[in-house]
Amino acid sequence: MHSVDTKSEIIKILHFKQFYKHYVFNEDGEGGRKKVLKNYIDVNVCIDMMCGDTKNYEI
């Protein structure tokens, strides 16, 4: 059995704002929630890049 040391890294490939009116709930200082109107949603497109030993070992 072979051990493979891999490294994972998340890479952002695209970021934009989608304009859309919607409500979100933010916590206030007393543990309650406050309803707030937002005008946009942040959108991030990411990939999880995993690097490691790619040799094909046969036993």
C-alpha positions in Angstrom: 0.0 0.0 0.0 1.3 3.4 -0.9 0.7 6.6 0.9 -0.1 9.7 -1.1 0.6 13.2 0.3 -1.9 15.6 -1.2 -2.4 19.3 -1.0 -5.8 20.9 -1.5 -6.2 24.5 -2.5 -9.4 26.4 -3.4 -8.9 28.7 -6.4 -11.4 31.5 -7.2 -11.9 31.7 -10.9 -14.8 34.2 -11.1 -16.5 36.8 -8.9 -19.5 39.0 -9.7 -22.5 40.6 -8.1 -26.0 39.4 -9.0 -28.4 42.3 -8.4 -31.5 40.9 -6.7 -33.6 42.4 -3.9 -34.0 40.0 -1.0 -34.1 39.9 2.8 -31.5 38.5 5.1 -31.5 38.2 8.9 -28.6 39.6 10.8 -28.0 39.0 14.5 -28.1 42.0 16.8 -26.0 42.4 19.9 -28.7 40.9 22.2 -29.0 37.5 20.4 -32.1 38.5 18.4 -32.4 38.9 14.6 -33.0 41.9 12.5 -34.5 41.7 8.9 -32.5 43.7 6.4 -33.2 44.3 2.7 -30.2 43.6 0.4 -29.9 44.6 -3.2 -27.4 42.1 -4.5 -25.8 38.7 -3.9 -22.1 38.1 -4.1 -21.4 35.1 -6.4 -18.0 33.3 -6.3 -17.1 30.4 -8.6 -14.3 28.3 -7.2 -12.5 25.0 -7.9 -10.9 22.7 -5.3 -7.5 21.9 -6.8 -6.0 18.8 -5.4 -2.3 18.1 -6.1 -0.5 14.9 -5.3 1.5 11.9 -6.6 -0.3 10.7 -9.8 1.9 7.8 -10.6 0.1 4.5 -11.2 1.7 2.0 -8.9 1.1 -1.7 -9.6 1.8 -4.3 -7.0 
